[in-house]
Amino acid sequence: MRITILTLFPGMFTGFLSESIIKRAIEAGKIEINIINIRDFTSDKHHTTDQPPYGGGPGMIMMIEPIHRALDSLSPLSKGRTQEELAVKNSKTVLLSAKGKLFTQSLAKEYSQLEEITLICGHYEGVDERVAEHLIDEEVRIGDYVLTGGELPSMVMADSIIRLLPGVLGDDESSADESHKTPGYLEYPQYTRPAEYNGWKVPEVLLNGNHKEIDEWRKEKATFAPPA
């Protein structure tokens, strides 16, 4: 799978790409991640990527031209725009936006089935609406709050997607029974050694080796809290 991230601040991704599971997935060839600097596709010497909004108002708006040029620089797989082309190329282009649909575990699972996903990091007061109207497949947000830009959400989404790829976690069962596998499902409590610490004990049922009793205990302790 290939994940391409369009951003104004590529330096923010240094740690994300060079640590932990993401680093190992890249080294193992499970995932390819490309970070594209939108400023490289500006048309003026100052590398301008934002302008004041038409009609007035606070803040600055990201311009469509550099984003469009950046998208057009990508491989043919990334250029699919019509639904027919997307069905063949198995790719999507997503704008990170505070007004997009909510990112969920089920959406992460859907995205993990793609050959390629391109994430566009919004910034400033917003992105020229023509990007959403003409250049992407959908807008997505990671929560009901506002962040400075789409860089952190893109990392959150990429991490959630990558860990679902076969072989990334080492044991694919690690992601089979966990919180949010279905909307609102919260996983049962987990414990490890020592069996007692500071007078706090691990539930006895987890130590007796009876897998049937353990499964029943886990089903009892797992909770279902429908999303608000």
Backbone torsions as a table, in degrees:
resi	resn	phi	psi	omega
1	MET	NA	148.6	177.4
2	ARG	-121.1	130.1	173.5
3	ILE	-115.3	124.3	177.5
4	THR	-114.4	130.4	-177.8
5	ILE	-120.0	121.7	176.6
6	LEU	-96.1	124.7	-172.3
7	THR	-148.4	157.9	171.8
8	LEU	-90.3	-11.6	-174.0
9	PHE	-133.2	71.9	-176.8
10	PRO	-62.0	-25.8	-179.7
11	GLY	-62.7	-22.0	-179.8
12	MET	-66.2	-17.3	-173.8
13	PHE	-95.6	-0.5	-176.1
14	THR	-57.0	-53.7	-179.9
15	GLY	-65.9	-38.9	-178.9
16	PHE	-58.3	-40.2	-176.1
17	LEU	-84.3	-14.2	-170.6
18	SER	-114.5	14.6	-178.4
19	GLU	-134.5	154.6	164.4
20	SER	55.8	-143.6	-172.3
21	ILE	-63.6	-36.4	-179.1
22	ILE	-62.8	-45.7	178.3
23	LYS	-59.5	-45.5	-178.5
24	ARG	-66.1	-36.7	178.9
25	ALA	-65.9	-38.0	177.8
26	ILE	-66.6	-47.2	-178.2
27	GLU	-64.1	-30.7	-179.4
28	ALA	-84.4	-3.1	179.4
29	GLY	76.9	16.0	179.1
30	LYS	-76.9	-26.0	-174.8
31	ILE	-147.0	143.9	171.2
32	GLU	-116.5	126.7	179.6
33	ILE	-120.5	123.5	178.5
34	ASN	-114.2	126.9	177.7
35	ILE	-104.3	118.7	-176.8
36	ILE	-109.6	125.8	178.1
37	ASN	-85.0	113.6	-178.3
38	ILE	-60.9	-30.0	-178.4
39	ARG	-63.6	-22.2	178.6
40	ASP	-69.9	-8.7	-176.3
41	PHE	-116.7	22.1	174.6
42	THR	-82.6	166.3	-174.3
43	SER	-115.2	9.8	179.8
44	ASP	-128.2	163.8	-174.6
45	LYS	-69.0	-19.1	179.9
46	HIS	-91.1	0.1	-179.9
47	HIS	54.6	49.4	-177.7
48	THR	-72.1	129.8	179.8
49	THR	-122.7	-1.7	-176.8
50	ASP	-143.3	154.7	179.5
51	GLN	-145.0	160.9	176.1
52	PRO	-63.6	152.4	-178.7
53	PRO	-72.8	140.1	170.0
54	TYR	-61.7	140.5	-179.9
55	GLY	88.9	-2.7	179.1
56	GLY	83.9	172.5	-179.2
57	GLY	125.1	167.7	-176.5
58	PRO	-77.9	161.6	172.1
59	GLY	78.8	-178.5	-179.7
60	MET	-122.8	153.6	-177.2
61	ILE	-115.3	133.5	176.5
62	MET	-67.1	134.8	-176.3
63	MET	-78.8	150.1	-179.6
64	ILE	-75.0	-35.2	-171.4
65	GLU	-57.7	-52.3	-179.8
66	PRO	-61.9	-35.9	179.2
67	ILE	-65.9	-44.5	179.4
68	HIS	-61.6	-43.9	179.6
69	ARG	-63.6	-40.5	179.0
70	ALA	-62.9	-43.8	178.0
71	LEU	-62.5	-40.6	-178.9
72	ASP	-69.5	-17.0	179.6
73	SER	-80.2	-13.5	-175.1
74	LEU	-77.9	172.7	-178.0
75	SER	-64.1	160.6	177.5
76	PRO	-53.9	-31.6	178.8
77	LEU	-60.4	-31.7	-176.5
78	SER	-84.3	-10.3	-171.9
79	LYS	-91.2	-4.7	-177.4
80	GLY	-58.4	132.1	-179.5
81	ARG	-122.8	-39.9	-179.2
82	THR	-77.7	156.8	179.4
83	GLN	-60.8	-35.6	179.1
84	GLU	-63.6	-44.2	179.3
85	GLU	-66.4	-40.8	-179.4
86	LEU	-63.1	-37.0	-179.9
87	ALA	-63.0	-35.5	-179.8
88	VAL	-78.7	-43.7	-172.9
89	LYS	-86.2	-13.2	175.8
90	ASN	54.1	51.0	-180.0
91	SER	-138.6	159.8	176.3
92	LYS	-141.7	150.9	173.5
93	THR	-117.1	125.1	-172.1
94	VAL	-124.9	133.2	174.6
95	LEU	-98.2	125.4	174.8
96	LEU	-77.4	116.0	-171.1
97	SER	-147.1	140.2	179.3
98	ALA	-65.2	-16.4	179.9
99	LYS	-105.2	11.4	178.9
100	GLY	-80.8	176.5	177.3
101	LYS	-73.0	156.2	-174.2
102	LEU	-73.5	131.8	175.6
103	PHE	-75.9	128.8	-177.7
104	THR	-131.2	172.8	177.6
105	GLN	-62.7	-37.7	179.2
106	SER	-66.1	-34.6	177.1
107	LEU	-71.7	-37.1	174.7
108	ALA	-59.4	-42.3	178.3
109	LYS	-62.6	-43.4	178.3
110	GLU	-60.8	-45.6	-178.9
111	TYR	-66.4	-31.5	-178.1
112	SER	-68.2	-13.3	178.6
113	GLN	-87.1	-7.8	-178.4
114	LEU	-77.6	158.0	170.0
115	GLU	-79.1	-32.6	-176.4
116	GLU	-154.0	141.8	172.5
117	ILE	-134.9	136.4	177.8
118	THR	-112.6	124.8	-179.1
119	LEU	-109.5	126.3	178.6
120	ILE	-104.5	121.0	-178.9
121	CYS	-85.8	113.6	173.8
122	GLY	-72.3	165.8	179.5
123	HIS	-160.9	174.0	179.0
124	TYR	58.4	-140.4	-178.0
125	GLU	-78.3	-14.3	-179.6
126	GLY	153.8	-171.2	-177.7
127	VAL	-121.6	139.2	176.3
128	ASP	-45.0	125.7	-173.0
129	GLU	-60.5	-20.7	179.2
130	ARG	-66.7	-21.5	173.2
131	VAL	-63.2	-48.1	179.1
132	ALA	-65.9	-34.9	-176.1
133	GLU	-74.8	-31.7	-168.6
134	HIS	-127.6	-18.2	-169.5
135	LEU	-114.9	-8.8	-174.4
136	ILE	-126.6	174.0	177.0
137	ASP	-100.7	-33.9	178.3
138	GLU	-163.5	158.5	174.7
139	GLU	-105.2	141.1	-176.0
140	VAL	-137.1	142.6	172.5
141	ARG	-122.6	155.5	-180.0
142	ILE	-98.3	-6.5	178.9
143	GLY	-177.7	173.6	-178.2
144	ASP	-92.6	64.5	176.7
145	TYR	-156.6	166.9	-176.5
146	VAL	-110.3	132.5	175.8
147	LEU	-111.5	166.9	-179.8
148	THR	-62.4	-36.0	-179.0
149	GLY	-160.8	-178.3	-175.6
150	GLY	-89.0	2.7	-176.6
151	GLU	-64.5	-51.5	179.4
152	LEU	-62.7	-45.4	175.1
153	PRO	-58.0	-37.1	-180.0
154	SER	-65.5	-35.8	176.8
155	MET	-68.4	-41.8	178.0
156	VAL	-59.4	-47.5	-179.2
157	MET	-64.6	-45.0	-179.2
158	ALA	-61.2	-43.8	178.6
159	ASP	-60.3	-45.9	-178.8
160	SER	-63.2	-35.8	179.3
161	ILE	-74.3	-47.9	-173.6
162	ILE	-62.0	-39.7	-177.4
163	ARG	-66.2	-15.0	178.3
164	LEU	-89.7	-7.9	-179.7
165	LEU	-73.5	140.6	-178.8
166	PRO	-54.5	130.1	175.3
167	GLY	86.9	-9.9	-176.6
168	VAL	-69.8	-41.3	-178.5
169	LEU	-86.9	0.2	-177.8
170	GLY	85.5	-58.1	175.9
171	ASP	-110.9	109.3	-176.1
172	ASP	-64.3	-17.4	177.4
173	GLU	-71.4	-14.4	-179.5
174	SER	-60.2	-30.4	-179.0
175	SER	-102.3	4.4	-175.2
176	ALA	-79.7	-33.4	-177.8
177	ASP	-132.8	85.3	-178.7
178	GLU	-145.6	170.6	-178.1
179	SER	-53.4	141.4	175.5
180	HIS	70.9	15.3	175.6
181	LYS	-61.6	-31.7	164.7
182	THR	-125.7	152.0	-175.9
183	PRO	-53.3	123.9	177.1
184	GLY	91.2	-10.9	-179.1
185	TYR	-73.9	128.1	177.6
186	LEU	-118.4	125.6	-172.9
187	GLU	-63.8	155.2	176.8
188	TYR	-65.4	159.3	178.4
189	PRO	-63.5	148.9	178.8
190	GLN	-122.0	145.8	179.2
191	TYR	-137.0	158.9	173.0
192	THR	-147.5	-176.4	-176.6
193	ARG	-62.6	147.5	2.0
194	PRO	-81.3	160.8	-178.9
195	ALA	-68.5	-23.5	175.4
196	GLU	-139.9	134.0	179.0
197	TYR	-142.0	124.1	177.4
198	ASN	55.9	30.1	-178.7
199	GLY	84.8	-1.3	-179.8
200	TRP	-97.0	119.8	-171.9
201	LYS	-104.5	147.9	171.4
202	VAL	-73.2	139.3	177.2
203	PRO	-51.3	132.3	-174.2
204	GLU	-58.0	-33.7	-177.0
205	VAL	-59.7	-28.7	-178.9
206	LEU	-78.3	-9.5	-175.9
207	LEU	-106.7	-6.0	-171.6
208	ASN	-89.5	-5.9	176.4
209	GLY	78.0	2.3	179.4
210	ASN	-88.0	101.1	-172.7
211	HIS	-67.3	-31.4	177.9
212	LYS	-64.3	-46.5	179.0
213	GLU	-64.7	-37.5	178.8
214	ILE	-64.1	-44.8	179.2
215	ASP	-61.3	-41.9	178.8
216	GLU	-64.4	-41.8	178.2
217	TRP	-62.2	-42.3	-179.3
218	ARG	-65.9	-40.4	177.7
219	LYS	-63.7	-37.6	179.6
220	GLU	-67.4	-39.2	-174.9
221	LYS	-83.8	-21.8	175.5
222	ALA	-65.9	145.5	-177.5
223	THR	-122.1	160.4	176.9
224	PHE	-128.0	112.4	-178.8
225	ALA	-121.7	100.3	-179.2
226	PRO	-53.5	136.1	179.5
227	PRO	-56.6	144.6	179.8
228	ALA	-68.4	NA	NA
